[in-house]
């Protein structure tokens, strides 16, 4: 069972081996503390399984909202401790990459960006399945300079909630080289938490 509560959305997913059973994301004003356990219970009911049937848990460790991360991590820690089950952590940025990996031709750079406010983003860069820039926080202009210095000449694919506040800047800089993930991929995915954590 995978959980993401690192941003405004909350996501829960259940996988059986490599088969996705349940995956949903809620983008609502209710806080994670109000909805996360309810979402887990709903996912288990839909999957027709009990919490004791879950062999392992996965959760995003950040970057992201301090409060959201605290709620997600403490929820999973409590479940793992009570059930004596293992927990796997993954980066929120790696999870966002999992949402879109392989969507474009070989050689594309995948750039997850999360809004860190004050004109900064949490970011990483992936190429050919490898993370070539580790999780970082920086101004969007610095990120664009780093991308320009890579040897890639293919598409630059942006994904995450940091796209919207910086959309015009990114478009102006990269012109026809840039591509953007569909809106639904800019948020957490319980399924992608699991696939990222399994790596």
Residue pairs with C-beta under 8 A, 6 or more apart in sequence:
1 12
1 13
1 14
1 40
1 43
1 54
1 56
1 57
1 58
1 190
1 194
2 11
2 12
2 13
2 14
2 15
2 57
2 58
2 59
2 190
2 191
2 192
2 193
2 194
2 197
3 10
3 11
3 12
3 36
3 40
3 57
3 58
3 59
3 60
3 72
3 75
3 76
3 190
3 193
4 10
4 11
4 59
4 60
4 72
4 92
4 95
4 188
4 189
4 190
4 192
4 193
5 11
5 32
5 36
5 59
5 60
5 68
5 69
5 71
5 72
5 75
5 188
6 60
6 62
6 63
6 64
6 65
6 68
6 69
6 72
6 92
6 114
6 188
7 64
7 65
7 68
7 92
7 114
7 161
7 187
7 188
8 27
8 65
8 68
8 161
9 25
9 26
9 27
9 187
9 188
10 25
10 26
10 32
10 35
10 36
10 39
10 68
10 72
10 188
11 23
11 24
11 25
11 26
11 187
11 188
11 189
11 190
11 193
12 22
12 23
12 24
12 36
12 39
12 40
12 42
12 43
12 190
13 20
13 22
13 23
13 24
13 43
13 189
13 190
13 191
13 192
13 193
13 194
14 20
14 21
14 22
14 23
14 43
14 44
14 47
14 49
14 54
14 190
15 21
15 191
15 194
15 195
20 191
21 46
21 47
22 43
22 46
22 47
22 190
23 189
23 190
23 191
24 39
24 43
24 190
25 187
25 188
25 189
25 190
26 35
26 39
27 187
28 35
31 67
31 71
32 67
32 68
32 71
32 72
33 71
36 71
36 72
36 75
37 75
40 51
40 75
43 190
44 50
44 51
51 79
51 83
52 83
54 83
54 85
55 85
55 86
56 85
56 86
56 87
56 88
57 76
57 79
57 80
57 85
57 86
57 87
57 88
58 76
58 87
58 88
58 89
58 90
58 193
58 194
58 196
58 197
58 198
59 72
59 73
59 75
59 76
59 87
59 88
59 89
59 90
59 193
59 197
60 69
60 72
60 89
60 90
60 91
60 92
60 95
60 188
60 193
61 69
61 73
61 89
61 90
61 91
61 92
62 69
62 91
62 92
63 91
63 92
63 93
63 114
63 116
63 122
63 135
63 137
64 92
64 114
64 122
76 87
77 87
79 85
80 86
80 87
88 197
88 198
89 197
90 193
90 196
90 197
90 199
91 124
91 135
91 196
92 114
92 122
92 188
93 112
93 114
93 122
93 123
93 124
93 135
93 160
94 112
94 124
94 131
94 196
94 199
95 188
95 189
95 192
95 193
95 196
96 112
96 114
96 159
96 160
96 185
96 186
96 192
97 110
97 112
97 124
97 126
97 131
97 159
97 196
98 189
98 192
98 195
98 196
99 159
99 181
99 185
99 186
99 189
99 192
100 110
100 157
100 159
100 181
100 185
101 110
101 126
101 129
103 157
103 181
104 154
104 155
104 157
104 179
105 154
105 155
106 128
106 154
107 127
107 128
107 152
107 153
107 154
107 155
108 127
108 152
108 154
108 155
108 156
108 157
108 179
109 125
109 126
109 127
109 147
109 150
109 152
109 154
109 155
109 156
109 157
110 125
110 126
110 127
110 157
110 159
111 123
111 124
111 125
111 126
111 143
111 147
111 156
111 157
111 158
111 159
112 123
112 124
112 126
112 158
112 159
112 160
113 121
113 122
113 123
113 140
113 143
113 158
113 159
113 160
113 161
113 162
113 163
113 166
114 121
114 122
114 123
114 160
114 161
114 162
115 121
115 160
115 161
115 162
115 164
115 165
116 122
116 137
116 162
119 139
119 140
120 137
120 138
120 139
120 140
121 137
121 138
121 139
121 140
121 143
121 162
121 166
122 135
122 136
122 137
122 162
123 133
123 135
123 136
123 137
123 138
123 143
123 162
124 131
124 133
124 134
124 135
124 136
125 131
125 132
125 133
125 146
125 147
125 150
126 132
127 150
127 152
132 150
133 146
140 162
140 166
140 169
140 170
141 169
144 169
144 170
144 173
144 174
147 156
147 174
154 177
155 177
155 178
155 179
156 174
156 177
156 178
156 179
157 178
157 179
157 180
157 181
158 170
158 178
158 179
158 180
158 181
159 180
159 181
159 185
159 186
160 181
160 186
161 186
161 187
163 170
163 180
163 181
163 186
164 186
167 180
170 178
171 178
